Every structure is written in structure tokens, then in C-alpha cells.
Amino acid sequence: SGDDMEALAFAWLAWRTLAGLPGNLPSVTGASQETVLGAIFPANP
């Protein structure tokens, strides 16, 4: 379903962010370069 596809897409983007890998395609988005999307901010213990 569409909801399943959306969940998979967000999981893939999150995995790429956690791995420090770019999550965009400049040829599709028009961005000037590949870049990691988002940021991870761990909670303070």
C-alpha cells in the first residue's frame, strides 16, 4: 500500500542518515551536491 511504501522510504532515509550517507539525488532534486539529509541528536543521559 501507499502507507507501506512511505514507511519504507522514511526508514531508508533514516538508515542513510545514521550511516552518514547522502540521501538525495542531485540529478532529481536539482541540488548542487549530494548531502546527508537530517541530523541525529541523542538525548542527554
FITI-757685 format. One record per residue (C-alpha): residue number from 1; residue in three letters; x, z, y. Coordinates in Angstrom, 3 decimals, m for minus. Last residue first. Layout:
# residues N
<atom><n>NUM</n><res>ala</res><east>X</east><up>Z</up><north>Y</north></atom>
...
END
This chain:
# residues 45
<atom><n>45</n><res>pro</res><east>21.570</east><up>29.814</up><north>10.688</north></atom>
<atom><n>44</n><res>asn</res><east>21.362</east><up>27.269</up><north>13.534</north></atom>
<atom><n>43</n><res>ala</res><east>19.236</east><up>24.285</up><north>12.571</north></atom>
<atom><n>42</n><res>pro</res><east>20.978</east><up>21.004</up><north>11.786</north></atom>
<atom><n>41</n><res>phe</res><east>20.572</east><up>18.249</up><north>14.400</north></atom>
<atom><n>40</n><res>ile</res><east>20.672</east><up>14.794</up><north>12.803</north></atom>
<atom><n>39</n><res>ala</res><east>20.653</east><up>11.766</up><north>15.078</north></atom>
<atom><n>38</n><res>gly</res><east>18.706</east><up>8.546</up><north>15.407</north></atom>
<atom><n>37</n><res>leu</res><east>19.701</east><up>4.991</up><north>14.581</north></atom>
<atom><n>36</n><res>val</res><east>23.323</east><up>4.268</up><north>13.717</north></atom>
<atom><n>35</n><res>thr</res><east>24.374</east><up>1.126</up><north>15.554</north></atom>
<atom><n>34</n><res>glu</res><east>24.931</east><up>m2.586</up><north>15.031</north></atom>
<atom><n>33</n><res>gln</res><east>25.768</east><up>m4.462</up><north>18.208</north></atom>
<atom><n>32</n><res>ser</res><east>24.302</east><up>m6.232</up><north>21.257</north></atom>
<atom><n>31</n><res>ala</res><east>20.717</east><up>m5.529</up><north>20.198</north></atom>
<atom><n>30</n><res>gly</res><east>18.414</east><up>m8.562</up><north>19.958</north></atom>
<atom><n>29</n><res>thr</res><east>16.316</east><up>m6.836</up><north>17.309</north></atom>
<atom><n>28</n><res>val</res><east>16.480</east><up>m9.492</up><north>14.567</north></atom>
<atom><n>27</n><res>ser</res><east>20.051</east><up>m10.795</up><north>14.859</north></atom>
<atom><n>26</n><res>pro</res><east>21.119</east><up>m7.310</up><north>15.962</north></atom>
<atom><n>25</n><res>leu</res><east>19.921</east><up>m5.857</up><north>12.645</north></atom>
<atom><n>24</n><res>asn</res><east>19.438</east><up>m2.115</up><north>12.970</north></atom>
<atom><n>23</n><res>gly</res><east>20.090</east><up>0.859</up><north>10.720</north></atom>
<atom><n>22</n><res>pro</res><east>23.827</east><up>1.227</up><north>11.070</north></atom>
<atom><n>21</n><res>leu</res><east>25.449</east><up>3.528</up><north>8.526</north></atom>
<atom><n>20</n><res>gly</res><east>26.450</east><up>7.147</up><north>9.127</north></atom>
<atom><n>19</n><res>ala</res><east>25.250</east><up>8.174</up><north>5.643</north></atom>
<atom><n>18</n><res>leu</res><east>22.620</east><up>10.516</up><north>7.108</north></atom>
<atom><n>17</n><res>thr</res><east>21.452</east><up>7.722</up><north>9.432</north></atom>
<atom><n>16</n><res>arg</res><east>21.299</east><up>5.222</up><north>6.545</north></atom>
<atom><n>15</n><res>trp</res><east>19.291</east><up>7.681</up><north>4.435</north></atom>
<atom><n>14</n><res>ala</res><east>16.868</east><up>8.292</up><north>7.314</north></atom>
<atom><n>13</n><res>leu</res><east>16.351</east><up>4.532</up><north>7.792</north></atom>
<atom><n>12</n><res>trp</res><east>15.664</east><up>4.081</up><north>4.070</north></atom>
<atom><n>11</n><res>ala</res><east>13.232</east><up>7.022</up><north>4.030</north></atom>
<atom><n>10</n><res>phe</res><east>11.452</east><up>5.590</up><north>7.078</north></atom>
<atom><n>9</n><res>ala</res><east>11.084</east><up>2.202</up><north>5.371</north></atom>
<atom><n>8</n><res>leu</res><east>9.914</east><up>3.784</up><north>2.109</north></atom>
<atom><n>7</n><res>ala</res><east>7.229</east><up>5.785</up><north>3.920</north></atom>
<atom><n>6</n><res>glu</res><east>6.043</east><up>2.650</up><north>5.747</north></atom>
<atom><n>5</n><res>met</res><east>5.862</east><up>0.690</up><north>2.482</north></atom>
<atom><n>4</n><res>asp</res><east>3.837</east><up>3.462</up><north>0.837</north></atom>
<atom><n>3</n><res>asp</res><east>1.440</east><up>3.600</up><north>3.775</north></atom>
<atom><n>2</n><res>gly</res><east>0.981</east><up>m0.172</up><north>3.642</north></atom>
<atom><n>1</n><res>ser</res><east>0.000</east><up>0.000</up><north>0.000</north></atom>
END
